[in-house]
Amino acid sequence: MVVIVGGGVSGLSCAHRLHQAGVPFTLLEASDVPGGRVQTDQHEGFLLDRGFQVLLTAYPEAGRILNYKQLGLRKFTSGALIRSGGKFHRLVDPWRQPLQALPSVFSPIGSFADKLKIAKLRASVSSKSLPSIFDAEDRTTLAELKRYKFSDKIIDQFFRPFFGGVFLDPELVTSSRMFNFVFQMFSKGAVTLPAGGIGQIAQQLAARLPSDQIRFGCRVKKIGENEVQLEDGSKVSSRVIVLATGGEATARLLARPFGSHQRRQVVCMYFKAPKAPFNEPCLVLNGEGSGPVNNLCVPSLVSPRYAPPGQHLISATVLDDFIEEDLEPKVIEQMHAWYGSQVNDWEPLRTYHIAEALPNQAAGVPPAFTQGKLNSSVYLCGDFCTQGSLNAAMYSGRLVAEEVMDKVQHH
Ligand SMILES: Cc1cc2nc3c(=O)[nH]c(=O)nc-3n(C[C@H](O)[C@H](O)[C@H](O)COP(=O)(O)OP(=O)(O)OC[C@H]3O[C@@H](n4cnc5c(N)ncnc54)[C@H](O)[C@@H]3O)c2cc1C
């Protein structure tokens, strides 16, 4: 029997693969719901994702494991609205139509030369295989952009808020391998939310597993030789233990150090509003470099289920460099500057501060843990062993399941 500790996306994907192969397992999850970092709360008739998060349909592993149709995926428009110089500017589809992306020579976002460079970057990244992207030289995202000779203006007004928001890294020190991977994913597919919230992804994975093989409310306290000890003192024995517990909890269980430099934090603030500040399902980016909100969207314009009829949900994301106590007044002040007096009608719903949202993926920084076999009975999987993405968490879970299957079937 295999014990999987942790019912986030990686643990669920591991369980899914074992279940397919008929390998008996028990999944132990500390909380009372599946999903880990991929959850949606219901609050006053609104759907609040625990942090703004999207599914890129081009993710290869996600495409393999998820039923997109059943998730009722809703697309964002592929450009963005960029706040710069006190105005909003439209960036049209930089992924598929890079030459039209920065619409006119009058657009203050990027020059004509930048447009050509986006087209060049797209052509170069799109033709690469994923292994070659991850084997390529590792430099920072900023160094990669400089290598393509993008202007400082387009870096600060588009790349920094966009990819800073994806990696939760406004400095753009994240590895160019991740940048090229994510750029390819944006070029090849759509940016989506499941109609019923991002948590539907975890719900779909969990629903495929026999419910008597998942135990919620089971926090593992200690890993022993061929057994795990739960917080209530009881023990579950197993020849194979898969830890899919995220960085910090894995470090605690293995008595290893794990510092704040190994993770990225984020704050997501939700407001309800009688009227949306714009009327399309797009992403708004802060290209001004000042003010706490890096990016904003109206999830209820992407899928109406995010808000009760006649209301809208606004999601504002604040990155590391602006996270502080008492953020709300600063966010509201910035929103007043952006959208004027309508913001008087916005009401704060809930704020999520996620201390361990993503692994630190800075260039040259190896993952906190090595994926796969740790010793004769313990295996590790999850984004902290690979990369911070839904796709990587799913892939990691499957690969480790296959490694475990090899062990179980050869004994
Ligand atoms: C705000 C935010 C935005 C993101 N944006 C995106 C995005 O846009 N696109 C994208 O692809 N990815 C995004 N991600 C990343 C993606 O969500 C993660 O990479 C992925 O969910 C990690 O899954 P995991 O299974 O590795 O870890 P986790 O989800 O952390 O799962 C770990 C599980 O282990 C459980 N656990 C921990 N300790 C114990 C214990 N002792 N006993 C039992 N159970 C335990 C936890 O309760 C949890 O359920 C984002 C993440 C966040 C938080």
The ligand as an SDF file (V2000), in Angstrom:
LIG
                    3D

 53 58  0  0  0  0  0  0  0  0999 V2000
   -1.9640   32.7040   -5.4960 C   0  0  0  0  0  0  0  0  0  0  0  0
   -1.4060   31.6630   -6.4210 C   0  0  0  0  0  0  0  0  0  0  0  0
   -1.3920   31.9010   -7.7830 C   0  0  0  0  0  0  0  0  0  0  0  0
   -0.9300   30.9330   -8.6470 C   0  0  0  0  0  0  0  0  0  0  0  0
   -1.0410   31.1560   -9.9850 N   0  0  0  0  0  0  0  0  0  0  0  0
   -0.8380   30.1370  -10.8310 C   0  0  0  0  0  0  0  0  0  0  0  0
   -1.2090   30.2670  -12.1920 C   0  0  0  0  0  0  0  0  0  0  0  0
   -1.7660   31.2880  -12.6100 O   0  0  0  0  0  0  0  0  0  0  0  0
   -0.9760   29.2120  -13.0290 N   0  0  0  0  0  0  0  0  0  0  0  0
   -0.3930   28.0640  -12.5800 C   0  0  0  0  0  0  0  0  0  0  0  0
   -0.1890   27.1420  -13.3750 O   0  0  0  0  0  0  0  0  0  0  0  0
   -0.0480   27.9050  -11.2810 N   0  0  0  0  0  0  0  0  0  0  0  0
   -0.2630   28.9010  -10.3980 C   0  0  0  0  0  0  0  0  0  0  0  0
    0.0120   28.7390   -9.0720 N   0  0  0  0  0  0  0  0  0  0  0  0
    0.7810   27.5430   -8.6390 C   0  0  0  0  0  0  0  0  0  0  0  0
   -0.0040   26.2750   -8.3940 C   0  0  0  0  0  0  0  0  0  0  0  0
   -1.2130   26.5360   -7.7500 O   0  0  0  0  0  0  0  0  0  0  0  0
    0.8640   25.3670   -7.5230 C   0  0  0  0  0  0  0  0  0  0  0  0
    2.1020   25.1550   -8.1720 O   0  0  0  0  0  0  0  0  0  0  0  0
    0.2430   24.0050   -7.2370 C   0  0  0  0  0  0  0  0  0  0  0  0
   -1.0830   24.1180   -6.8100 O   0  0  0  0  0  0  0  0  0  0  0  0
    1.0660   23.2880   -6.1700 C   0  0  0  0  0  0  0  0  0  0  0  0
    0.5000   22.0430   -5.8570 O   0  0  0  0  0  0  0  0  0  0  0  0
    1.2250   21.0300   -4.8420 P   0  0  0  0  0  0  0  0  0  0  0  0
    0.4110   19.8030   -4.8110 O   0  0  0  0  0  0  0  0  0  0  0  0
    2.6470   20.9150   -5.2000 O   0  0  0  0  0  0  0  0  0  0  0  0
    1.2170   21.7600   -3.4030 O   0  0  0  0  0  0  0  0  0  0  0  0
    0.0220   22.2400   -2.4410 P   0  0  0  0  0  0  0  0  0  0  0  0
   -1.1170   22.7470   -3.2330 O   0  0  0  0  0  0  0  0  0  0  0  0
    0.6430   23.1820   -1.4730 O   0  0  0  0  0  0  0  0  0  0  0  0
   -0.4400   20.9360   -1.7000 O   0  0  0  0  0  0  0  0  0  0  0  0
    0.0880   20.4920   -0.4760 C   0  0  0  0  0  0  0  0  0  0  0  0
   -1.0150   19.7860    0.3110 C   0  0  0  0  0  0  0  0  0  0  0  0
   -0.4340   19.0970    1.4070 O   0  0  0  0  0  0  0  0  0  0  0  0
   -1.2660   19.2710    2.5340 C   0  0  0  0  0  0  0  0  0  0  0  0
   -0.4120   19.0840    3.7280 N   0  0  0  0  0  0  0  0  0  0  0  0
    0.6280   19.8280    4.1310 C   0  0  0  0  0  0  0  0  0  0  0  0
    1.1770   19.3320    5.2490 N   0  0  0  0  0  0  0  0  0  0  0  0
    0.4610   18.2170    5.5600 C   0  0  0  0  0  0  0  0  0  0  0  0
    0.5630   17.2600    6.6090 C   0  0  0  0  0  0  0  0  0  0  0  0
    1.4930   17.3360    7.5470 N   0  0  0  0  0  0  0  0  0  0  0  0
   -0.3270   16.2380    6.6310 N   0  0  0  0  0  0  0  0  0  0  0  0
   -1.2860   16.1300    5.6560 C   0  0  0  0  0  0  0  0  0  0  0  0
   -1.4070   17.0060    4.6530 N   0  0  0  0  0  0  0  0  0  0  0  0
   -0.5510   18.0490    4.5840 C   0  0  0  0  0  0  0  0  0  0  0  0
   -1.7810   20.6990    2.3940 C   0  0  0  0  0  0  0  0  0  0  0  0
   -2.9360   20.9000    3.1820 O   0  0  0  0  0  0  0  0  0  0  0  0
   -2.0350   20.7680    0.8950 C   0  0  0  0  0  0  0  0  0  0  0  0
   -3.3320   20.3450    0.5710 O   0  0  0  0  0  0  0  0  0  0  0  0
   -0.4070   29.7030   -8.1520 C   0  0  0  0  0  0  0  0  0  0  0  0
   -0.4020   29.4690   -6.7860 C   0  0  0  0  0  0  0  0  0  0  0  0
   -0.9150   30.4240   -5.9290 C   0  0  0  0  0  0  0  0  0  0  0  0
   -0.9920   30.1150   -4.4660 C   0  0  0  0  0  0  0  0  0  0  0  0
  1  2  1  0
  2  3  1  0
  2 52  2  0
  3  4  2  0
  4  5  1  0
  4 50  1  0
  5  6  2  0
  6  7  1  0
  6 13  1  0
  7  8  2  0
  7  9  1  0
  9 10  1  0
 10 11  2  0
 10 12  1  0
 12 13  2  0
 13 14  1  0
 14 15  1  0
 14 50  1  0
 15 16  1  0
 16 17  1  0
 16 18  1  0
 18 19  1  0
 18 20  1  0
 20 21  1  0
 20 22  1  0
 22 23  1  0
 23 24  1  0
 24 25  2  0
 24 26  1  0
 24 27  1  0
 27 28  1  0
 28 29  2  0
 28 30  1  0
 28 31  1  0
 31 32  1  0
 32 33  1  0
 33 34  1  0
 33 48  1  0
 34 35  1  0
 35 36  1  0
 35 46  1  0
 36 37  1  0
 36 45  1  0
 37 38  2  0
 38 39  1  0
 39 40  1  0
 39 45  2  0
 40 41  1  0
 40 42  2  0
 42 43  1  0
 43 44  2  0
 44 45  1  0
 46 47  1  0
 46 48  1  0
 48 49  1  0
 50 51  2  0
 51 52  1  0
 52 53  1  0
M  END
$$$$
